[in-house]
Amino acid sequence: MSEISLDVALKVAEIISILAGGTVVAFRLGRTTQRVEAAMTQQGHEINSLRDEIKTLSKLITEVALQGQRLDMQDKRLDTLDRRYEELRHGEGFAFTPEGKPVFSRVTK
């Protein structure tokens, strides 16, 4: 009666191997899940730092664009002053008195 038949022993061994295999698979899945979670956490930190860098770059680009616009305006003002100077030099245009009233320039020939 204490004897176990070969067929029953093989079925028990098969059940034990299935349970052991399932345990190994579950353990490996747990480790893989931990690695994926760690990688996702690290990627989240890197994405946040990239967002901060993008915000900083955005501010810098805006500042550079404003400086370019200011330089363009200065260039236009300088062109206007050059044109006025040339007009006065050739006897065209008009000058202003210290009070701000226009005085027409005269050409002496």
VOFIMI-443080 format. One line per field, with one value per residue: x, y, z of N, C-alpha, C in turn. Coordinates in nm, 2 decimals. Atoms other than C-alpha are relative to their C-alpha. Layout:
BEGIN
nu = c(X/...)
nv = c(Y/...)
nw = c(Z/...)
cau = c(X/...)
cav = c(Y/...)
caw = c(Z/...)
cu = c(X/...)
cv = c(Y/...)
cw = c(Z/...)
# end
This chain:
BEGIN
nu = c(0.08/-0.08/-0.07/0.06/-0.02/-0.08/0.08/0.04/-0.13/-0.03/0.10/-0.04/-0.12/0.04/0.07/-0.10/-0.08/0.08/0.00/-0.14/-0.02/0.09/-0.06/-0.12/0.05/0.05/-0.11/-0.07/0.09/-0.01/-0.13/0.01/0.09/-0.07/-0.09/0.07/0.04/-0.12/-0.04/0.10/-0.02/-0.12/0.04/0.08/-0.09/-0.07/0.09/0.02/-0.12/0.00/0.10/-0.06/-0.10/0.07/0.05/-0.11/-0.03/0.11/-0.02/-0.12/0.04/0.09/-0.09/-0.08/0.09/0.02/-0.13/0.00/0.10/-0.06/-0.11/0.06/0.05/-0.12/-0.05/0.09/-0.03/-0.13/0.02/0.08/-0.09/-0.09/0.07/0.02/-0.13/-0.04/0.09/-0.04/-0.13/0.02/0.08/0.14/0.04/0.01/-0.06/0.08/-0.05/-0.01/0.13/0.07/0.08/-0.08/-0.06/-0.04/-0.14/-0.03/-0.12/-0.08/-0.09)
nv = c(-0.12/-0.12/-0.01/-0.10/0.06/-0.09/-0.09/-0.10/-0.07/-0.09/-0.11/-0.09/-0.07/-0.09/-0.11/-0.07/-0.08/-0.11/-0.11/-0.06/-0.09/-0.12/-0.08/-0.06/-0.10/-0.11/-0.07/-0.08/-0.11/-0.10/-0.08/-0.08/-0.11/-0.10/-0.07/-0.09/-0.11/-0.08/-0.07/-0.11/-0.11/-0.08/-0.08/-0.11/-0.11/-0.06/-0.08/-0.13/-0.09/-0.05/-0.10/-0.12/-0.06/-0.06/-0.12/-0.09/-0.03/-0.08/-0.14/-0.05/-0.03/-0.13/-0.11/-0.03/-0.06/-0.14/-0.08/-0.02/-0.10/-0.13/-0.04/-0.05/-0.13/-0.09/-0.01/-0.09/-0.14/-0.05/-0.03/-0.13/-0.11/-0.01/-0.06/-0.15/-0.07/-0.02/-0.10/-0.13/-0.02/-0.04/-0.12/0.04/0.03/-0.11/0.02/-0.05/-0.10/0.06/0.01/0.11/-0.05/0.03/-0.11/0.05/-0.03/-0.08/0.04/-0.12/0.04)
nw = c(0.00/0.00/0.13/0.10/0.13/0.09/0.07/-0.10/-0.03/0.11/0.00/-0.11/0.04/0.10/-0.07/-0.07/0.10/0.05/-0.11/-0.01/0.12/-0.02/-0.10/0.06/0.09/-0.08/-0.06/0.11/0.04/-0.11/0.02/0.12/-0.03/-0.08/0.09/0.09/-0.08/-0.03/0.12/0.02/-0.10/0.04/0.12/-0.05/-0.05/0.11/0.08/-0.07/0.02/0.13/0.00/-0.06/0.10/0.11/-0.05/-0.01/0.14/0.05/-0.05/0.07/0.14/0.00/-0.03/0.12/0.10/-0.04/0.02/0.15/0.03/-0.04/0.09/0.13/-0.02/0.00/0.14/0.07/-0.05/0.06/0.14/0.01/-0.03/0.12/0.11/-0.04/0.01/0.14/0.05/-0.05/0.06/0.14/0.00/0.00/-0.13/-0.09/-0.13/-0.11/-0.09/-0.13/-0.05/0.07/0.12/0.12/0.07/0.13/0.03/0.12/0.08/0.04/0.12)
cau = c(0.00/0.28/0.41/0.35/0.30/0.53/0.25/0.14/0.51/0.55/0.23/0.35/0.69/0.52/0.30/0.60/0.80/0.51/0.48/0.86/0.86/0.57/0.75/1.07/0.87/0.69/1.02/1.18/0.87/0.90/1.26/1.19/0.90/1.13/1.39/1.13/0.99/1.34/1.41/1.08/1.15/1.50/1.35/1.09/1.37/1.56/1.25/1.19/1.55/1.51/1.19/1.38/1.66/1.40/1.24/1.58/1.66/1.32/1.39/1.74/1.59/1.33/1.61/1.82/1.52/1.45/1.82/1.80/1.49/1.66/1.96/1.74/1.57/1.91/2.02/1.71/1.77/2.13/2.02/1.77/2.04/2.28/2.02/1.94/2.31/2.36/2.05/2.18/2.53/2.39/2.17/1.84/1.63/1.61/1.78/1.63/1.69/1.78/1.41/1.31/1.17/1.28/1.51/1.54/1.90/2.04/2.28/2.55/2.71)
cav = c(0.00/0.24/0.17/0.45/0.34/0.48/0.65/0.84/0.93/1.08/1.28/1.42/1.50/1.67/1.88/1.98/2.08/2.29/2.47/2.52/2.66/2.89/3.01/3.08/3.27/3.47/3.56/3.67/3.87/4.05/4.14/4.25/4.47/4.63/4.71/4.86/5.07/5.19/5.28/5.47/5.66/5.76/5.86/6.07/6.26/6.31/6.43/6.69/6.81/6.84/7.04/7.28/7.32/7.38/7.65/7.81/7.79/7.94/8.24/8.28/8.26/8.53/8.75/8.71/8.79/9.10/9.21/9.15/9.36/9.64/9.63/9.66/9.96/10.12/10.05/10.23/10.53/10.55/10.53/10.82/11.03/10.96/11.06/11.39/11.47/11.42/11.63/11.92/11.88/11.92/12.22/12.02/11.95/12.17/12.22/12.29/12.58/12.51/12.57/12.29/12.51/12.42/12.66/12.61/12.58/12.81/12.73/12.99/12.98)
caw = c(0.00/0.06/-0.29/-0.54/-0.89/-1.16/-1.33/-1.02/-0.94/-1.29/-1.26/-0.92/-1.07/-1.36/-1.13/-0.92/-1.23/-1.36/-1.02/-1.00/-1.36/-1.28/-0.97/-1.17/-1.44/-1.18/-1.01/-1.34/-1.43/-1.09/-1.15/-1.50/-1.38/-1.12/-1.39/-1.62/-1.33/-1.24/-1.60/-1.63/-1.31/-1.44/-1.78/-1.59/-1.42/-1.74/-1.92/-1.64/-1.67/-2.04/-1.99/-1.77/-2.03/-2.30/-2.09/-2.04/-2.42/-2.50/-2.28/-2.44/-2.79/-2.70/-2.56/-2.87/-3.10/-2.90/-2.92/-3.30/-3.32/-3.12/-3.34/-3.65/-3.50/-3.42/-3.78/-3.91/-3.68/-3.80/-4.16/-4.10/-3.93/-4.22/-4.47/-4.28/-4.25/-4.62/-4.70/-4.48/-4.63/-4.98/-4.88/-4.86/-4.56/-4.25/-3.91/-3.57/-3.34/-2.97/-2.90/-3.14/-3.42/-3.77/-3.95/-4.32/-4.43/-4.68/-4.95/-4.99/-5.33)
cu = c(0.08/0.08/-0.08/0.03/0.08/-0.08/-0.04/0.13/0.03/-0.09/0.03/0.12/-0.04/-0.07/0.10/0.09/-0.08/-0.01/0.13/0.02/-0.08/0.06/0.12/-0.04/-0.05/0.11/0.07/-0.09/0.01/0.12/0.00/-0.09/0.08/0.10/-0.07/-0.05/0.12/0.04/-0.10/0.02/0.12/-0.04/-0.09/0.09/0.08/-0.09/-0.03/0.12/0.00/-0.11/0.06/0.10/-0.08/-0.06/0.11/0.04/-0.11/0.02/0.12/-0.04/-0.08/0.09/0.08/-0.09/-0.03/0.12/0.01/-0.09/0.05/0.11/-0.05/-0.06/0.11/0.05/-0.09/0.02/0.13/-0.01/-0.07/0.09/0.10/-0.06/-0.02/0.13/0.04/-0.09/0.05/0.14/-0.02/-0.10/-0.15/-0.04/0.00/0.07/-0.09/0.08/0.01/-0.14/-0.08/-0.08/0.09/0.05/0.05/0.15/0.01/0.12/0.07/0.09/0.07)
cv = c(0.13/0.02/0.10/-0.05/0.10/0.10/0.12/0.09/0.10/0.11/0.10/0.08/0.11/0.13/0.09/0.08/0.12/0.11/0.07/0.09/0.12/0.09/0.08/0.11/0.12/0.09/0.09/0.11/0.12/0.08/0.09/0.12/0.10/0.08/0.10/0.12/0.09/0.08/0.11/0.11/0.09/0.08/0.12/0.12/0.07/0.08/0.13/0.09/0.06/0.11/0.13/0.07/0.06/0.13/0.11/0.04/0.09/0.14/0.06/0.04/0.13/0.12/0.03/0.06/0.14/0.09/0.02/0.11/0.14/0.05/0.05/0.14/0.11/0.03/0.10/0.14/0.06/0.03/0.14/0.12/0.02/0.08/0.15/0.07/0.03/0.11/0.14/0.03/0.05/0.12/-0.04/-0.02/0.13/-0.04/0.05/0.09/-0.07/-0.02/-0.11/0.05/-0.02/0.13/-0.06/0.04/0.07/-0.05/0.13/-0.04/0.12)
cw = c(0.00/-0.13/-0.09/-0.14/-0.08/-0.06/0.09/0.03/-0.11/-0.01/0.11/-0.04/-0.10/0.06/0.07/-0.10/-0.06/0.11/0.01/-0.12/0.01/0.10/-0.06/-0.10/0.08/0.07/-0.10/-0.04/0.10/-0.02/-0.12/0.02/0.08/-0.09/-0.09/0.08/0.03/-0.12/-0.03/0.10/-0.05/-0.13/0.04/0.05/-0.11/-0.09/0.07/-0.01/-0.14/-0.02/0.05/-0.09/-0.12/0.04/0.00/-0.15/-0.06/0.04/-0.07/-0.15/-0.01/0.02/-0.12/-0.11/0.04/-0.02/-0.15/-0.05/0.04/-0.09/-0.14/0.02/0.01/-0.14/-0.08/0.05/-0.06/-0.14/-0.02/0.04/-0.11/-0.11/0.03/-0.01/-0.14/-0.06/0.04/-0.07/-0.15/-0.01/-0.01/0.14/0.09/0.13/0.10/0.09/0.14/0.06/-0.07/-0.12/-0.12/-0.07/-0.13/-0.03/-0.13/-0.07/-0.04/-0.11/-0.04)
# end
